[in-house]
Amino acid sequence: MARKSLSEQIAELEQKQQQLQAQKLALEARAKAEARKHRTRTLIQVGGVLTAMGVATVEEAGQLQAYAKTHESWWSEWRSTT
């Protein structure tokens, strides 16, 4: 079996490097997509809880957020019970 020349070996390595880079990019894209799906699911679940509590609009959610920020003792106490 004949040995490959140095230039052929270099070309093969460059091709493998390109393939590995493409695989890396594909995996990173898949990881980002999974993270987006997880974040979207979490936001939907939180929105469902807020809706069940009677918060029906973005403005009401903002008011609840403002209340929680201005009444930190209430928020801390509530968080410690969950």
NORGIFEN-V502698 format. One record per run of one state. SS is the DSSP state (helix for helix, strand for strand, loop for the rest). FROM is the first residue (numbers start at 1). LEN is the number of residues. Records with the same first field share a line. If there is no record, write none. Layout:
# NORGIFEN-V502698
SS->FROM-LEN / FROM-LEN
This chain:
# NORGIFEN-V502698
loop->1-5 / 53-5 / 71-1 / 82-1
helix->6-47 / 58-13 / 72-10
